[in-house]
Amino acid sequence: MESLEGISRRYNLLSKISAAFLYALAVAVALNFFWQPGHMYSSGVTGFAQLVNSISQRYFPFEISTSVLYFGLNVPLFILGWFKIGKKFTLFTILAVFLASIFIHALSPLQTTIDPLVCAIFGAVINGVGTGLALKSGISTGGLDIIGIILRKKTGQSFGSINIAINLIIVIAAGFVFGWTRSLYTALNIFINGRVIDAVYTQHQKMQVMVVTEHPQDIIEGIQKRMHRGITIIHDVEGAYGHAEKTILFMVIDRYDMYDIHNIIFKYDEYAFVSISEVAKVYGRFKEQELV
């Protein structure tokens, strides 16, 4: 009989491959059905690939396809991800980018005229959901995602905020190539894309948990057995209602941890008082969930 560990690994592998496939389809649909007809740029390397493609169409005797540029521009970033993030993470990133390049080439761009506002919103939402799901499954979509993850680890800023800041050059380029009205739509597209990524990919969001309990040791052991989380303990506190002796536990967790934390706490103390709040920034030693 197959072990639970083997089933878990196989499920995790299938989840990552499915996320890579869904991202590839999402970016291809967003690019060919919305951004290209709307004459606007995407964010990140996809946007740079579109920009170089536009330049090659106008000034070169030949055209360099967006799909080829998308994969080619990602190659140096694969190397960066290999050494700075992890090998398994990078291999799945290569898979996602390769599939996206194929789908971008295979899907023919729409030739109809669509309201640019519709193009900006729908393209951003579709791509943002695809990117967020990929990141949530532990893989990257390549390009500035890799840089964003590395910078997020260094600075603690949200992934979407870093993505928006880096893409300022894309907005300026869109103004020169398509006009400043299209630059505005490009900026809107990038902003919505960043917000959707943040809504779907919540690992970077930190939560502070305060637990008032009469069974601190059981809860501490349960949490530390399940995950690597530091816990601050305040002994000898008293509840005002029953005047029972209690202990307060403080910890900072990823939003991903909330389900497990909830189950652990109420497994050992169904009468525990728990308060959870969002954390703007964390200093000091905090272990991020690994993406590898």
Secondary structure, DSSP 8 states (H G I E B T S, - for coil): ---HHHHHHHHHHHHHHHHHHHHHHHHHHHIIIIIHHHT---SHHHHHHHHHHHHHHHHSSS---HHHHHHHHHHHHHHHHHHHT-HHHHHHHHHHHHHHHHHHHHS----S---HHHHHHHHHHHHHHHHHHHHHTT---STHHHHHHHHHHHH---HHHHHHHHTHHHHHHHHHHH-HHHHHHHHHHHHHHHHHHHHH--TT-EEEEEEEES-HHHHHHHHHHHS----EEEEEEE-TTT--EEEEEEEEEEGGGHHHHHHHHHHH-TT-EEEEEEES---S--------
